[in-house]
Amino acid sequence: MPTFTALTTLKDKTKAQALADACETLIPEPTGVGVFEVEDGSKTWEVGVYFVEAPDEVGLALLAAAHGAKPFAVSELPETDWVAEVKRELAPITAGRFFLYGSHDADKIPADCVPLLIEAAMAFGTGHHGTTQGCLQALHNLAETGFVGKNVVDVGCGTAVLAMGAAKIWPDVVLASDIDEVATDTASANVACNDLEGRIEVVTCAGFDHPRLREKAPYDLILANILKGPLIALSGDMGESCAKDGYVILSGILNEQAEDTKAAYQAQGFVEVEHLIVGEWSTLCLQKQG
């Protein structure tokens, strides 16, 4: 069965949500409607409407015009086995000592690596995104200096790739948190698949707003692969939650956003240790000064 998508953008979240709500009334009825922030720092919101039969393009055009949006771009997508597609496209990735792979590539694990298994069905955060690769490389580089993380937290953990990387190379329990319960469920499943149960504690919360995160502070290493906006919003909490001489590894930052992010953390007493660039994405390793 084909899938039809209709996509448009708006600069205002409230207007985007109003347009999405209006799209729910279309005939034929959409199978799903979503509002998503475009992750490029432009403060643009995308409205996506999904159908299993050809949509009413005139109705879509009228709704877009009424809500001040660009005309919907309507596309027909062929049937795709997305897990099989991901398996074909996602080759194993090496980032420092870390080797990220799906079970279909288990026979390719090198002897001298730290393996991290993420299944293709859980592709977000596998390491194929430049931000995840940058964070793992920064984690590797920090460990190469002789640093041993004894109190580590992964904030906005997604699939918990970074938390698992830390738990694989250091002996102490790592905390991992995410605001999204689906993400923390996925993180827990990945922890189990990597035989790290009991080594990583996963909680659901926004930022540091959880008793476990507060009671374990200050941390000697905070990992946060989120986005520029949330990273800057969390900079004060990061400063309070990071121990003297501790580190933060930050990503989800476009290269042109790196200086603004650094400035926010410098105001909290951090200094730059390393700035890695993978494609269009930056990863920052910063140290908290006393």
N, C-alpha and C positions, 0 to 999 in steps of 0.2 A: 504494500500500500504506500503510495507516495506521501510525502510530507511537504506542506507549503508553509513558508515563513513570510512574515511581513514585518519589516524593521524600519524604525524612524528614530530621530533623536530630538531632544529638547534640552535647553539650558537650565530648566527649573524642575526640581524633583517633584514638587507638588503638582505642577501641570502635567508632568510625565505620568504620575500616578492617576490623575484624573482622566487622561487619555486612555490609559490601560483599563480603568474601570469601565469607560464607555465602550471599549472594544469587546467587553464581555457580552454586550447586547447584540452583536452582529449575527446575521444569519447568512450562511451556515455558521453554527456556533464554533468558536475556536476551542481546540483541545487544551490550550494553555496560553496564558498571558503573563509576561514578566516585565519588571522594570529593573535595569541594571546600570550601575555607574560605570562609565567608560574609564578603564584604568590607565589613562594617559595624562592625568593631571589637568584635563581641560574642563572639569566640572560639568561634563555633559552626561545626560541620562538617555539610555537607549530603551525604547519600548519594543518588545518582541511579541508577536502574536503568531500562534502556530495552529495549523489546520490539517485535517486529513482529507479534505476536498478543496477544490479551488475556491478561494475567498471572494467575497464581494468587493472588487477593487474600487468601485464607485463609492460604496459605503466607507471604505478605508480612507479614500481621498477626502471625503466630506468631513470625517472625524479629524483627520490630520489638520485640515484647514481651520476647523472650528476651534482647535486647541493650540493653534500657532506653531504646529510642528512641520517639519519638512515632509514632503510626500512619502508615503510608505514605499519601500523597495520590496517587491514581492518576488519570491523565488520558489521554484519547485525543486525539492531535493530527492534524489533517488534513494531507494531502500539501501541501507548500509548496515553491515554487521560491524558496529563501531568497535567492539572489543577486538575482533579480528583485524580491523584496520589499524588500531593502535598498536597491536602486536607487530604488524608489518613496519610501521613507521618509527616506533620507539626502539632503537638499538640501545644496547647497554651504554652507560655513561660512566666515565672516570672523572672524578674531581678530587685531586690530591690522592690520598690513600683509599678513598671511598669508591666503591663500584656498585652502581645502581642497576638493577636488572629485574625483569619479569621472570616468572617460573619457566616460561618457554625458552629462556636463555640461560638456564641454570648450568648447562654444560660449558658455558663460556667464562665462568668465574676464575680469575687468575689466582695463583697460589699465594701471592704476597699482597693481598688487598683486604680491606674491611668491607664485606658484602652487605648490601642493604636491599632487601626484596620488597618491591612494590608491584602489585599486580596491575596489568593493563586496565582492568576495570576500575582502578582507583588512580587514574593517570594524573590527576591534579597534584602537583608537588612531587613528581617522580624524580626530579633532577634534570629533566629535559628543558626546563625553563631557566633562563640565564640567572634569575635571582636565586634559585635553589642551588645551582652549580656554584655561584659566587659565594654563597654562605658556607657550603661544604668546603670549598677551597680555603676560605678564611679560617674555618674551624681547623682544618689540616695545618695551615700555616701557624696558627696560634699554638697548637700542640707541638709543632716542630721547635718552637722556642723553649720548650721545657715546661710550659704551663700545663697544670693538671686541674681540670674543673672538679671541684668538690661539692659545689652547690650551684646547679645549673637549672635554668628554666627556659623553655621554648614558648614564647608568647605568640598566639596566633599560629598554632602549630600545624594546621591543615592536616596532612597525612602523617605528621610526626617524623618526617625524614630527618630533620635536624636533631630532634631529641634522640632519635635512634642512633644517629652518628655519634653524638656525645656519649651515649650509654655504651656503645660498642668499644670506645677507646679509653673510657675512664670508669672506675669501679663503683662510684656512688649513684644513688637513685636520682633520676632526672625528672623534674616536673614538666608537664606539657599542658597548655591550655588553649582553648579556642572559644570564641563567642557562639559558634555554630554547633549545635548538638550533632548534626550529621557528620561534621568534621571530626568531632571527638569520638564518635562511634567508629568512624573509619580509622582514626589514629589508634584506637584500642585494638582493632582487628589487625592492623599492620604490626603493632607491638607483639601480638601473639604469633603472627606469621614469622617474625624474626627471632622468636624464642627469647623475648625480652620482658616477659611478664614478671612483675616484681622489681624490675629495674627502672621502669618508667611509670609514673603516676599521672593519669590524664584527668583533667577537670574541665568543666564547661563554665566559662565566665567571660566578661568583657575586661580586657586589660589585666590589671592586678586585683580586680574586685572579687576575691575569693579568700576565705579564711586560710586555706593552705598556702596560697601564694604570699599572703601577708605575714604569716607566722614563720615562714622559711627565709624571708628577707633578713639581711641583705645578701645578694647573690654575687658570686665571683665571676659568673658569666651569664648574660642574658642574650638569647637568640630571638630575633624578631624579623621575620620575612613577611611584611604586611604591605603597606603602601605609604607614600610620603605623608599624606594627611594624618592618618592615625599615628604614625611614628612621631610626628611633631607634636600632636596632641598628647602623646604619652611621655614626652621627654621629661616632664617634671617627675612623674611617677618612676621613670627609669632612673633618674638621678637619685631619688630617695631609696630605690630598691637595689641599686648596685653598690657593692662594697667598695671601700677605698682601694685603689689599685686594681679593681675588677674591670671587666670588659663587657662591651655590648657589640654584637655583630648584627648589623641592620641591613635589610634589603627590601625589595619592592619599590626601588627608587630609580626613576629614569635618570640618565646621566646628567641632564640639565637640571634635575632637582637636587643633586647631591650637595651643592653648596648651601642651599637653604636648610637642608636637613642637618648638615654639620653645624651650622650656626646655632640652631636650636639646642643641640647637645653641648656645644661649647659653652653656652650660657648656663648649663647645668654642671660644668666642671669637667667635661670630657675633652680629651685631646685625640687627634687622629693618629692611629697606628698604621693603618693600611687602607687604601682605596682601590678596590678591584673593579675592573670593567669587563663584563661579558656581553658583547653585542651592545644593545641600547640600555642595558641595566647596570647600575652601580651597586656594589656591596661595600659597606663601611665597617671597619673594625676600629673601635674607639675605646680609650681607657679612662677610667674615672680617677681624677687627681684628688689628693687629700686637701 
